[in-house]
Every structure is written in structure tokens, then in C-alpha cells.
Amino acid sequence: KMSGVALNKKLQELGIQYRQSGTWMLYSQYRDKGLHQIRVNRYVNHKGEVMSNQYMVWTEKGRLFLHSLKAEGKL
């Protein structure tokens, strides 16, 4: 029952993630645990130029991590 915006803000407050160049990233102690993936989206803009942006997605292991935070009352 928490919006994505509220979840991101809470995870930032807990020191789990930060925002860099418009992309959410995990701090180093969480980065190499298989909790997330960075995906790249390529598209053509209105000028016909090929552009890309990247975004983070949670893996199944990451979702379980988030559920454990909720169970601990941190979320």
C-alpha cells in the first residue's frame, strides 16, 4: 500500500539507494548481492537520433529483501 515514489524515498532515507543522473542506484553494500539489475532502453527521439536511458529493476531476490524490510517494520 505504498506508492513507488514513497518507497524510493524511504529506501533513500534508509541508506539503501540514491539517485544519480535520474537513475536509482544501490549503495555499495547492497550493489553486489543480486538485488537489482540495470536495464537500458534505446529509442529514437523526435529528431531521429538514437538515444538511451537506464533504469533499475528489482530482481526476485530484491523483492524478497524489500518484503523482509517490511516485516521488520522499516517500510
TORDREN-542395 format. One record per atom (N, C-alpha, C): y, x, z; residue in one letter. Coordinates in steps of 0.1 Angstrom, whole numbers, plus 5000, padded with zeros to 4 digits. Each point is the difference from the previous one (the first is absolute). Layout:
YXZa;...
***
This chain:
498850085000k;501249925000k;501350095000k;499950114994m;501150104999m;500350024986m;501350004996s;500350034986s;499850154997s;500050034987g;499950144996g;501150085005g;501249944999v;501250075005v;500050045014v;499549905008a;499950025015a;498950105003a;498949994993l;498950105002l;500550144997l;500750024989n;500550134996n;500950055011n;500949925005k;501050045010k;499350045013k;499049925004k;499350035012k;499250134999k;499350034988l;499350124998l;500950125000l;501349984995q;501050115000q;500450025015q;500249905008e;500350025014e;498950075008e;498849974996l;498850075007l;499850144995l;500850054990g;499850134996g;498850024991g;499649904993i;498850004991i;500550034986i;501149944996q;500450014986q;501550024999q;500550054989y;501450014997y;500349974986y;501249984996r;500449974986r;500750124994r;499450044988q;500650114993q;500249964986q;501250014994s;500349964986s;499449874997s;500149905009g;499649874997g;498549975002g;499250105004t;498649995002t;499650025014t;499249915006w;499550035013w;498950115000w;500150095009m;499150115002m;499550015014m;498850055002l;499550025014l;500450135005l;500350015013y;500250135006y;498750085000y;500250135001s;498950104998s;498749975008s;500249965012q;498849975009q;499249894995q;500549914991y;499349894995y;499650024985y;500750094993r;499950024986r;498650034994r;499350085007d;498750054994d;498849935006d;500249885005k;498949925007k;499449894990k;500550004988g;499449904991g;500549865002g;501249995007l;500549865003l;500849944989l;500550084990h;500849954989h;499750074987h;500649954990q;500050074987q;501449984994q;500450104992i;501349994993i;499649964985i;500649904995r;499749954987r;501350024991r;499850024988v;501150024990v;500049894990v;501249934999n;500149904990n;500950054989n;499550004987r;500850044989r;500449874992r;501350014995y;500549884993y;501150054990y;500349914991v;501150034990v;501249925004v;501250075002n;501249935004n;500649934988n;501249945003h;500649924989h;500650094989h;500150135003k;500550104989k;498850054992k;498849965004g;498850064993g;499550135006g;500550045011e;499650125006e;498849985010e;499150095000v;498849995008v;500450055014v;499949915010m;500350035014m;498849995009m;500150045012s;498949985010s;500649995014s;499349935008n;500350005014n;498750015008n;500150045012q;498850015008q;500149915012q;498849965005y;500049915012y;498750035008y;500149975013m;498950025008m;499249875002m;498650025000v;499249885003v;499050055011v;499749905009w;499150035011w;498549994995w;499250095004t;498549994997t;499449915010t;498749974998e;499349925010e;500050075013e;499850135001k;500150075012k;501449995006k;501050004992g;501449985005g;500249865006g;499449904993r;500149865005r;499349995014r;498950065002l;499350005013l;500950075010l;500750114996f;500950075009f;501149905005f;500649934990l;501049905004l;499549895009l;498849964997h;499449905009h;499850055014h;499650135001s;499950065014s;501350015007s;501150034992l;501350005007l;500449865005l;499649904992k;500349865005k;499249975012k;498750045000a;499149985012a;500650075013a;500650114998e;500650085011e;501349945004e;500549904993g;501349945003g;501250084995g;499850094992k;501150084994k;500749934989k;499349914993l;500649934989l;500249855004l;
***
